[in-house]
Structures are given as structure tokens and as C-alpha cells.
Amino acid sequence: MKEFLTCWQVIELYEEYVKATYPPEIAERIINELRSAVLRFWATQLGFKRTTQGRKMTLADSTSAQQFLQTLGVETLLNARQTLEQAFENQKASIASKNTYGNRFTQFLSWSQEQQWWPSRGSWKASVKNQCCPILKHPYGNTSNTPLTERRTRQLKYQLKPQETPLALQKELDKFFQFLTEPEWPSRVVDPIEESSAGLYIKEIRLMLGWFYRYQTPPIKLEQLSLSQLLPLVTRDDLEDLTTRQQEKLWKQHKQTLESWLFRYFSFLREALYSKSPRTRRGKICVLLALAKFLYTDEVEQKGDYDHIPLIKLLNNHLEKVRKEIAEWTKNRQSVSDFDKKWPDTQEGETALAVVRAKIVEPMRIECRPRNSCGQFRSRFQIALSHQHYLQWSFLADLPARRQQEYRTARIALSCPITRPEGVPQNGLYHPLPPLEAREKRRDGTIKDNYIYKTYIHKTKHYPEGIWVLEVHKYKTYKSYGTQSIVIPNRQFADGSCFYDYLERYLYGWFLPAGYRNSQIYNWYQPELIGCRGRWVTSGRAEFNPGDACCLPAGNNAAIWSWGYLLVAPKLGTLANESGFTDSFNTTSHRLIGKRITPHTMRSIWATWAYQVQLNDAQFRSLAYAMGHKVETLRQMYERCTPEEKRRPIEEAISELLFEPSPVPELQVEASPRWESLLQQLQQLSPTEREQFLAAFTK
């Protein structure tokens, strides 16, 4: 079955146009005359065989001729005039027939040439070819073929699950979470943290409790688990009746107990989970310190008092040792995972960022095309998925790579219950930013969400075509850098498409104007497509059946705003978690270049690029700000230049400034009156006299 319009379908479309344009009697005459031209003459010349002879065709022959034209593609119309002329000659048509049927056929062709689906010579197949993806190869196999660590077994899952947590322990965990996040807490002398960070702390505590329950020797019963199992609480009342020596002995026992289980736990991480990174141990110790500050809240008056508690001093000592180990690992470029398997291979003078953009991002853009390599339309879901993957990569490779959480949690408004704002064109696409009352807020009233929206006025500047903006209020270093309003540039590509094309296809779907079977008439937001026939090749984000949310109105007259996440998990339609978001990068980069690149790796790639292209100080500071962290962080944590690349600028400067050979000074002869007089006399000599003078001078 053909995907494109057939010749007979085109005729049926024209007949619909005629019926809608002319009175019934005239329309009927036009259609009858056109069918005579098409079925009696044109179809016969194209190869249709009639079963009867005579001027009029039987119903059976007419039906067969229509079926024959159903097998011919619309490109057959390119030579239709010449074919009809040959049919007139072969069938010895009268002048009247030529005029009547020829004029009707010409009118039909003139109308057809004005349609979007008209196949100008050579362009139909070319346009189909331009809609085809390359063959999606998997030369590197599954990501498991490129392991990042030495671990070859499945990772143990030992975390204490919420459903198995005793009620008393759950209450302790809830209270700890509130201590970490509530803006005010009785007797607390430390600052609250973000709920996302507190959630990670609770996860780490559950891992430790799960280890106590599943792997500790001797085993601990589930109902005996408590936070004091990790860190005992010793109050002033406990110490009041003890002598100094007894107090020291008590603290020593508790410190030995803490170190004993902590060292066994670290040993479990190394041997059972192959977790050898000092950064893992640093994270565990930091969580225990936060727990200690929670348990000992009533035992301190100010923040510095924590440093005098022996258990906290012990943890701080271990933390300092781990930090020194981390510094050593950083200096020696040591890592548990094989970083080379997460870093693009580059040629001399080539940056990793250039490789990512050329060998991953651009192929991902090409893979957004609606057809497969055989010319058949891909599934609507797959087209939407390709667009999502491309957008994810473009956000981190075409713009300074911010933390993946900002894009993963970015929202879009799904309703527009407002009047058209001033500055928005009559036919302009406007995707609003919800009002303050419909936004998520922190307890202090500041906005706590990230949104992407389209506007025509941004920071008092008018954009006639509109711009897409990412407004970021929720990210790790928000307290340092505040709200970020990032204009997403609409860069144009070599094939004439622009970045906004891909973003808007993902959000609203993709309508392809052309002659297709079961074609539809476009009537949505793109004015240039209004009234065109074609087909929706994907519904974009809607293909994932997203579980979108609704913000209830604050008052009786308030509008209802609905919203959803921009980059939802494709198969779930929900907010993508961190591991799933990372895996999508991991999988696509491995398929294309055999490297398991993550969003975090992209930040390293950008930092390294800054060194490789030798950004000046102002540009370097701007890049650090755009990525949402300090310049020192950019230099210390993310820079991956090789020692040779680090030394190259100074070595080139030394060669140029210190060892460049000095130019040989030109010999300058000081002019004198005697030499000037001699020169004047030589100029007055004839050519023959000059030759005689030179001959005598050289003897």
C-alpha cells in the first residue's frame, strides 16, 4: 500500500474542491468532462486496457480504470499533459473533444500545481529521502560491553525499604527530615537544607540501617533498629554523676563502637559492592555528622559547641582523612570508574566538546526525521522519543552544561487562561509562564520551580518572532546565584531547520504537509499550514501519556492552571528520576561513539573546552556563572585537560617570546657629500660609458 497520494485520490480531492466551489449543475458537468478525459484517454495511454470498445465506457471499465489509477503515484502528473496529447492523437479524438476534455484536464493540473503535495520534478523522491533517518546501527553493542568498574556481579540491594520500616523508626526518620528542612526548629543552630538534599540523607541512613538488618553480625532484629543504633546519644544528665575518668571511659566505649561498625560497613562497601572511592565514604560520614547534630540538638547552645562532642570530633577527624585521600585521588586523576570510557576520543587539536556535538548531537538531530532508512514512517512514539533525546543532548552540549536536575524538573504550562498579552502577534504562538499564585514556593514565599516558556517581550526587549526562555529557581547553588533566566537561542542548521522547530514539534506534535492516504486538514497554530492537507506523524510529548498536574485556583474567580514536566519518562509519563535521565545519555552516547557519557561528564567536557580554547578570564568567569558554580569549582573539580594540554600554552609562549630568532639588522651606509657627488656623476653617464666604468671597476 502506497503512503503517498495516488492519481485517483488527487482527482477525488479536485472533485471535492469543484463541488465546494461551483453550483451543483456546473460542478457535475466539470466532473463528468474531467472523468472522460482521465478515464477514456489519459488512463488508456498510461497502460489501462479496456474490455469493450466504443466511445462510452461501461461501468465495469470505469471502475477498473479508477482502480488502475489508484496504483499510480502522484508523480505521474508531471508528464500528464504530454501523455494526454498522445492519447488524443492515438485515439483520433475530434477537435471538440480535444478542446473540451483538454481544457478540463488543464484546469485540473493547474489546481494541482498549487497544492502542497505537488511533486515538482525530481523533488518528490528527494523530499522523501530528506525525511529518512540513517540506518540505526549498534556497533558497540549493549552498554554492559563497556563496564566502567571492576564489578562484574549485580549490585546488592540492601536498603531498608519504607514498607518494612518499624513505625517508631519511621517517626524518627520523619523527625530527622523535618529537622533538616524546616525553616524553624527548636534549639537548632545549623541552617536548613533543601528537601532534595535531605531526601538523599534519608536514603543514606536507610542504607546503613539496611546493612545493620541484613549483614551485621550478629544480626539485629527489625524492631530493634533505631537512629541511636548508628550514633548513641549521651546527654549531660548521663555524664553528670560520672567522674572525669568515667566520662572519658564512656566516650571511649562509644567511639570504639562507632568506629567498629563504621569500619565494617566500609569494608562491606569495598568487598561486596566494589565501592572503593573515598568520595563515597565522605558522603556517608557527612550524613552521620548531620544525624549527630540532630541527636545532640539539645546539648549545644551554639554551632561551635558541636566540635566539643567526642563522637562528632571523631567523625570530623575521619572526614579530614578522607578529604586528604580525595585530594590525592584528584591530583593523580584516580577514579573508581574508568573515566576514559566516559570521555570521547579526540584527534590532535580536537576538543571533546566538538566530538560530542559532531558525533552525537548532530546525528541525534538527524534521527528525528519521520521515516526510517527504507522510507517508511516510523512509529509516532519513536519520533517523539528521538526528539526528546535530541533536546536533552542539545541543552547540555549547545549551551553551557548546567546540572541535569534543572532540565529534568523543568515544567511547562499546559493551559493558557489569560487574554492575549500585548506584543504577541495575532497568529503568534504564545506559551505562557504561569502567574506567581500558580507557582510552587518555598516557605519564605520565593519561587521554587523551573519553567520553560515562550514570550515576545523579555527584560523589556521585544522579539518579533518570539523566544523560548528557561527560568530556573530550583537548583543547587540558588542561594549564591539566584534566579536564572536563560534565553534558548534559535540556531539554524544546514538543512534550513531551526532548534525551535524540534522543541515545538516535541511539545505540540509534528504535522507533515503533503499528499498522504487518509490525509487531514491542518487547523492549528502554524499560519503557513492552515488549510493544508497532510498527516500528523507524531503527537510529540503527548505520545508518552504524561501524568500532568493541575494547580487549583486560589479564589472563586482565579484561573485554573495545569502543568507538566517537559522531559517526562517516556514509558511512564512521570517525572524522570536521576538514574533514568542519566541512562538515556549513557545509552545514546554508547550507541553512537562507544562511550558512556553522562550529564555530569558534560560539565567536565565544557570545563576542559574552556582550557583547550584558552578562554580569557572574563569568558572563563562567565562560563562558570552560566554553569551555576564558582570559578574555583570549574578549575578544580571539572577540568580534565591532559598534562600536555596544560603545558602547551606556556611552552608556546616561551618559544615565541624567548627563543624566536632575532631578525638580522639591515646594513645601513651613512651618506656623505662625496658619495652623493659620485652618484650624481654616474647618473649623468651614457649607457656605453657606464659599461666601460664598470669593466674598469671590476678589474
N, C-alpha and C positions, 0 to 999 in steps of 0.2 A: 504494500500500500504506500503510495507516494505521500510525502509530507507536504508538498507544495500544491498550489492551485493547479488544477488541470484546465485544459482548454474549455471543457464544457462547464466547469464551475465558474470560469470567468464569464462565459455567456450568460449563465444564470444570474450572476451579480449585475451584469449590464441590464438584464431584463427587469430586475428589481428597481434599478435606477430609472428605467424608462417608465415603469408603472407609477413610480412616485413623482415623475416629472410631467407627464403628459396626460391629457384626458383619456378615459378608457378606450374609446374608439380609435384614437390616433395611436395609443400605445399598442393596442392589439395589432394594428396594421404594421407598425415598425417591427414588432417581434416576429410576425409571420414572414415578412420580407427578409429579415435577418436570418431566420432559420432556413429559409430556402437557399440563401447564399451559402450558408455554412454547411448544411447537410447535403444538398444536391451537388454543389460544385466543390467547395473547399475540402470537405471530408473525403470526397471521392478522389481528388487529386493527391491527397495525403496517403492514400492506400486503402481506403474503405471500399469493400466490394458489395455492390447491391445485388440482391437476389432477383429483382424484377427490373424490367426496362420501362421507359416511359417518362413523360415529363414530371408527373406527380409521383411522390414516394409513398409506399404503403406505410401503415403504422408500424409494421414489424421492421421495415428498413429504417424508418426514422429512429426507432428505439435502438436498433443495432448501431446506427451512426452515432447516436449520443453516447452509447457505451464505448465505442471506439475512441471518441474524443476525450473520454474520461481517462484513457490510458496515456494521453499526450500531455507533457508538461507545458507550462505557460510560456516557456522559451520558444515554443513552436510559433508563437505570434510574431516573432522577429522577422520572419520571411513570409508572413501571411499575404501581403499584397501581391508579391510576385507569384505565389502559389495560386491565388485566385485568378490572376490574369491567365496563367497557363491552363487552368481549368476551363475558363471561358473559351479559350482557343481550341482545346481538345474536344469540348462538347459542342462546339459551333453555336455558342449562345448568340441570341439576337442582340442588336444594338440596344433595344429597350430593356432586355434582361440585364445586359452589362451595366446600363445606367442605373436601373432601379436597385439591383442587388449589390452592384459595386459601391453605390453611394451609401447604402445602409451599412455595408461592411466597413467602409472607410470611417463612418461616424462611430461605429463600434471600436475600431482601432484607435481613433483619436481620443475617445474617452479612456480607453485602457492605458494609453501612454501617460495620462495624467495621474494614474494611481501609483501608490507607494510600491506596489508589488511588480510594477512593470520592469521586465528584465532587459535593461539596456545591454547592448552587445558585449558579451564577454564578462559582464559584471555579476550575473546571477551565480554562476559557479564560484566566481571569485569571492562574492559576499558570503556564500556558504563556507568556503574554505576559511575565511577570516573569522567565522563563528565556531571553528573547530579547535578543540584542545589538542595538544600533542598527546602522544601515547603516554599514559601514566605508568612509568616503569618503577620497579623497586629493586634496583641493582644491589643495594646493600642489605636487603632482607629486613627482618624484624629488628627492632631496637635491642632485643636480647642478644643479637650477634655482636653488639658493641657494648660490652659491660663496662661500667665506669669504675667499679671497685673489685676487690678480690673475692667478695662474697659470691658464692655460687649456689647457695640454697635460698629458699624463700624466707623472707624476714619474719621473725616470730612476732605474733600479735599478743602482747601480754598486758595491755592497758586494762585497768579496771573499768568495766562498762557501766554506764549510768543505771541500767536495769538491774545490775547485781549489787549496786551500792547500798549499804545499810542506811536506814533513814537518819540515824544520828550522824553518820559520816557525811551524808548529803547536806545536812543542815550546817555542818562545819564548813564544807566547801562553799556553800552559798554565802555564808557569812564572810569567808575569806574573799570571795569575789566582790562582795559589797565593800569591804574594807579597801580593796584595790581601786575601785571605780567611783564610789560615791563622792560627790564634791565636798561633803562634810561628814566627818566621822569622829565620835567622841574620843578624845585623847590622842588622835593620830597626829604625828608630827612630820610625816612624809607626804609628798604630793600624790594625788590620784593619777592613775594611768588610763589609757584608752581601753574600752571594753574588749577590743580585738586583742590587745596585748594581754589583758587579764585572762581571756579565754585560752591563750597559749600557756599561761602559767598553770591554769587548772588542768590542762591536758598533761603537762609535765608531772604534776602532782599525782594524777591518775596513773601515769606510767610507773611512778615509784611505788605507789600503793599496790598496783597490779603485780609488780615484781615481788613485793613482800608476800602477797597472797599466793602466787603461783610458783615462785622459785626460791624463796627464802628457806633456809634450813636452820632450825626446824620450822615447818610451815606454821603460818598464823591463820587462825580461823577468821572467816569473813566478818563476823560480828565484832571481832576484837580490833579491827582496823580503825585507826583514828589519826588525826594530824599529829598528835603527840607521839605517835609511833615513829614519825620522821624526826621530830625535834621536841624533846621534853621541855616542859615549862617549869622553870624554877623561880618561884616568887620570893619577894622579900620576907614574907611570913615563913617560907620554908627555911630561910637562912638565919632568921632572927635568933633562934636559940642555939645556933651552932657556933663553935669557936672558929677562929680563922683557919686553923689547920683542918677542921672538919669540913668547912666550906670548900677549901681547896681540894680536899679528897672527893667531895661530892661532885664538884665541877669536873674533876679529872675523870671520874667514872662516866659521867655523861658525855664528855668529849671522846673518851675511848669507844663508847657505844656508838656515837655518831660516826666516828671515823671507821669503825669496824664495818657497819652496814654500808656506808658510802663507798668504801674501797671494794667491797664485794660486789656492789652494784656496778661500779666502773669496770670491774673485771668481767662481769656478765656482759656488759656492753661490748667490750673488746673481743671476748672469746665466742660469745653466742651470736652477736649481731655484727661483728667485724666493724664496730664503730670505734675508730682509733683517733678521731680528730679531737684536739684539745678544745675546739670551739663547742663541741657537744658537752664536754664536762663544764665548760664555763657557763653554758646555759642552765645546766642542772644546778650548779652552785648558786647562780643568781636567783633562781626560783626558791631555793631553800632560804636564802637571805631575806627574800620578800616574805616568806612564811614566818621566819623568825621575828621579823618586825611586826607582823600581825599578832603572833602569840605573845610577844613581850610589850604590846602597846601600853599596858597599864603600869609597866615597870620603868618607864622613861618619862622625863619631863621635856626634853628637847632632843633634836636629832642626834647630836653628838653623844648622848648617853648610850646609844646602841653599841658604840665602839668599846664600851667597858664590859659588856656582857660576854663572858668567856666563850660561849658557843658561837656567837657572831664573830668574835675575834678569830676563832679557829677557821670559820668559813672564809673570812676575809684573807687569812694567810694562804689558804688553798687557792683562793681566787687569784691572788697575786702570783703564785707559782704558775698557774695555768696561763695567765696573761703573758708571762715571760716566755712560756713554751709557744704560745700563739705567735709572739713577735719573732721567735726563731723560725717557726714554720714559714711565716710571711717573708722573712729575709731570704730563706733558702728556696722559696717558691714551692713549698711542700704542700701536698694536699692528699686527702684520703682517696678522692676520686681522681681519675686520670684526666687532667684538665685538657690535655691535647685532644681527647676525644670529644670535647665540648667546644673546641676552638677551630675555626675554619683554616684550612691550609691556604697559604698565600705564596705568591711568587715574589721575587726580588722587587722591592719598590711598591708592592701592592698592600693595601690595608685590609684588615679583616672585615671592616665595615663595607668596603667596596665589594668584597666577595659575597657577603650576605645579601646586599642589595641586588647584585647581578645574578647570583646563582640560586637565590631563594625567593626574594620578594618579587622580582620581575616574573619568574616562572609561576609563582602563585597567582599573580595578576592574570597571566595568560590562561591559567587553568579556570578562571571564572567564566570562560566562554560557554555558551549554552549547549554546544554539540560535542560529541566525542570525536575521536580521530576518524571514525567511519562516516561522520556526517549526520548521525542520528542524535536526536535531542536527548540530553542527559536527564536524569530524574530531577524533579523540582527541588527535592531535598538536597541532592548533591550540589546543585548550582548554588543554593543558599549557603551550604557548608563551605564551599570554595570561597565565596565572598567573605564569610566570617574569618576564615583563616588568613586571607589576604589582608583584611583590615587589621587584624591583630599584629601581623608582622609589620605592616606599614606604620602603625602607631609607634612601634619600638625601633624601627630601622630608618624611617624617613624623618622622624622627629627625635630630639634628644630623649633617650630611653628613661622614662620615669618608672616608678615601681609598678609592678603588674597589678597590684591591688586597685590602683586608681582607675585603670581601664576595665578591670574585671567587675568592679562595683558601680561603674558609670550607669546612670539611668537616662531614660528618655521619657518625655511626656507622651501619653497616648490619647490625650484629648485636648481640645482647644476651645474651652468655653469662654471665650473673650471676643470682643469686637476686634475688627482688623486694626492693628496699630498703625499709626501714622508712619509713612516711609515704606510700607510694604506694598509692592506693586499690585495692581488689580488681579493679575494672573500669577502672582509670585507665590512660591512655596514658603510657608512660614511654620516653623516647628518651635513652639514657644518654650520658654523657661518658666516653670510654674511660679506662682507668686509666693511670697515668704510664708504665708499661712499654710501653704500646702507642702512645705519642705520639712525634712527631718532636722531636728535641732538638738543641740547639746543642752545640758541643764542650765547653762548660763544664757541660753537664748540664741547663741550663734549657730549658723547653719552647719549641718553635719551630713552632707551627702555630696555626690558628684553628679553633674548633669551635662549632657551634650545637647545643644540646641542650635537652631538656625535663625539668624536675625539679619536685618538690613542696616541697623544702626548699632555700632559697638563703640563705647567710650567716645561718644559724640561724633564719630566719623560715620559717614553714610557709604554703604556698599551697594551699588545698583543691582548687582547680581546676587547679593546675599552671601553670607559666610556661615560656616559651621564653627561653633565655639565649644570647647571643653572647659567647664567651670568646676574647679577642684577645691573642695572644702575639707575633704576627709583623706588625709594621708599622714605618713609617719612624722614628718617634720613640719606639720602645720603650725605649731606654736612658734617656730623660728621664721617661717616664710609667709604665713598667712594664706589668704585665698589666691589661687592661681587661675587666671582667665586666659586660656591658650587658644589662639585663633589657628584653626587647622587649615593650612594652605591648600588651594585647589590646583595642584600641579597637573600640567597637561603632559600626556605621554605621546610617544612617536606615532601611535595609530590614531591620534586625534581625540581619544577619550581623556577624561579628567578624573581626579580622585573622587570628586563629589558624585560622579556617575555611579561608582561602585558603592559608596556609602548609601546613596539614596535607593539604589536597587536592593541593597540588603534590607533597608528599612521598609520600603513600600512595595517591593516586588519589581519585576522586570517585564515590560511589555515590548515584544518584538514586532514591529510593523512589517508586514509582508503578506503574501498570499498563502495561507495555510488552510488545511482542512479544518472545518468547524471553527473558522476564524470569528473573532469578536470585534466589536467596535469600541475603540478607546474613548473614555469619557471622564478621565480623572485629571490630575494636577498639571500635566505637561501640555501646555497650549499647542505646541507644534505637532502633537499626536492626536489632538481632539478630532474625532470622526474617522480616524484611520482604522483599517482592518488589520488584524494581526492576532497574536496569541500571547498569553501570559506564560512565560517559560518558568517562572518561579514566583512564589509569594514572599521570598526573602525570609526575614526573621520569623514571620508567621508560620513557616514550614515546621518550626520546632515546637509548635503548640505551647508558647510561653505561658507560664502561670503568672500573669501580670496582677498588679495590685491596684487598689483604689484608695484614694485619700478622702475620707468622709468630710463633708462640709462642716465648717466651724459654726455656722449660723443658718438660720432659715433661708436666707437669700444668698448664701455662699454657693459658689460653683463646685461641682464635683470634678476632681482631677484624678485621672488614672495614670499610672506609670508602670514601667517595666525596665528590666536590665537590658542594656544594649547587647552585650555578648553573652547570651544565656547558654547554658549547657545544652548542646544540640539534641541529645536523646532524652533529656529530662525536662527541658523547658524552664529550669530553675537557675538561680544564681550559680555560676560555675565556681567550684571550690579551687583552692590554690593548686592542688596537685593535678586536677583535671585541666586547668588552664595551662599549667607548665607542660603537661604531657602533649598537648596539641602542638606546642612549639617543638618539643622533643621529637615527636613523630614526623612532622613535616620536614624539619631540617635533616633528619637522618635519611629520609627517603630521597631527598634531593642531593645532598652532598656527603652523606655518611657520617655526619657529626650530630651530637645530641645537644643542641644549643637550647638554652633556657632563657626566660626573660631576664634573670639575674646576669647571665652571661652577656646579654646585650648591653647591659650597663658597663661591664668591663670592656666590651668592644668599643663603645663610644669613648670611654676614658683613654683607651690606648690610641684610638684615632686622633685624639687631641694632641698627644705627644708626637705621633708619627707625622702629622701635617704641620706641627710646630705652631700651634695657635699662640697668639700673643697673650699677655697677662689679662687684658680686658676680655678677650674672647674666651679664655680659659675660665675666668670667673663667671662669665655669662653662661657657659655650658654647665658649670656646677649648679648655678641657680636654676637653670632650666630643668636639670635632672632632680632637683629638690634636695641637695645636700651641700655640705661645705667643700671648699676647695681642697682642704687637707684630706677629706674623705676621698675625694676624686683621685688624689695623688697616692694615698697610702693603701686604700682598700681595693681599688678597681683597676689600677694601672698594671698592664700585662706586657709592657714592652720588653723585648729581649735585652740583655746587656749590650749587645752590639748596637741596637737601635738607640739605646740611651746615650751611648758614647759618640755616635755618629755626628751629631751637630757640633760638639766641641772639637772633634778631630778635624772636621771640615774647616772650622773657623781657624784652628791652629795652622793648618796647611795654607790657608788663604792669606792669613794676616802675618804669620811669622816666617814662612818658608817659601813664599811666592818669589821667584827670581826678580830682582830689580831690573828695570829697563836700562839698556845701555845708553848713556847720555850721548847726544849728537855732538860731533866735533864742531866747535864754533871758532871761526877765524876772525880775529878782530880787524876791522877795516882800518886802513891807513891812507893818507893822501897819496903816497907813492903807488900803492896798489890800484887805487881808483884812477890815477892818471894812466897807468899801463892798460887798464881795462878799456878806457876810452880810446886809446890809440889802436888797440886790437879791433875794436868795433869799426874803426874807420878803414881798415884794410879791405882790399878786394878779396874775393874767394881764392884767386890764384896766389896772392901774397900771403894769405893765411896758411895755405898748404905749404908754401916754402918756409914760413916761420916755424910751423910745427915740425917739419922734417929736420930743420936745423936744430930745434929744441930737443928732439929725441936722440940726436947723435951723442 
